[in-house]
Amino acid sequence: MAGFKGVVKANPFYQICRSQQDVEIQGDWRELRREARDSHWMMVYGDYLRELGYAARKLGLGWVNLSGEV
């Protein structure tokens, strides 16, 4: 799992997908390119990176925080 902070810059409307968002990544976007494996993402409004990292570790999942230490 990978997480990062970001800012929603736009909500474009495309016929192929109605839930698109343009997000400015606040973190290591180069590392995100290496970690990204799919085109579908889960977005959360608010800063829950610390909590998500804790839960991922408890579940035995790998965790990469692309926005640095929290």
C-alpha positions in Angstrom: 0.0 0.0 0.0 1.1 3.5 -0.7 -0.3 6.8 0.6 0.4 10.5 0.0 -1.1 13.9 0.7 -2.5 15.9 -2.2 -4.6 18.8 -3.2 -7.6 18.4 -5.6 -7.0 20.8 -8.5 -10.0 19.9 -10.8 -12.9 17.6 -11.3 -13.0 17.1 -15.1 -16.0 15.4 -16.7 -15.2 12.6 -19.2 -17.8 10.3 -20.6 -15.5 7.3 -19.8 -15.3 8.0 -16.1 -17.4 10.4 -14.1 -15.4 10.3 -10.9 -12.1 11.7 -12.1 -10.0 14.2 -10.1 -6.8 16.0 -11.0 -4.7 15.8 -7.8 -1.4 17.7 -7.1 0.8 15.2 -5.3 2.5 16.4 -2.1 5.2 13.9 -1.9 7.6 11.8 -3.9 5.8 11.4 -7.3 8.8 9.5 -8.7 8.4 6.8 -6.1 4.6 6.8 -6.8 5.4 5.9 -10.4 7.2 2.8 -9.1 4.5 1.9 -6.6 1.4 2.5 -8.8 0.0 -0.8 -10.1 -3.5 0.1 -11.2 -5.7 3.0 -12.4 -8.2 2.8 -9.6 -7.5 4.6 -6.3 -9.1 5.2 -3.0 -9.3 8.8 -1.9 -9.9 10.1 1.6 -10.6 13.7 2.5 -8.4 14.6 5.5 -5.0 13.6 6.7 -5.1 10.0 7.9 -1.6 8.8 6.8 -0.5 8.0 10.3 -3.6 5.9 11.0 -3.5 4.1 7.7 0.2 3.2 8.2 -0.6 1.8 11.6 -3.5 -0.3 10.3 -1.5 -1.6 7.3 1.3 -2.7 9.6 -1.1 -4.4 12.0 -2.6 -6.3 9.0 0.8 -7.4 7.8 0.7 -5.2 4.7 3.6 -3.2 3.3 3.2 0.5 3.7 5.0 3.4 1.9 4.3 7.0 2.9 5.2 9.0 -0.1 4.7 12.3 1.7 7.5 11.6 4.2 7.3 11.1 7.9 4.1 11.9 9.8 
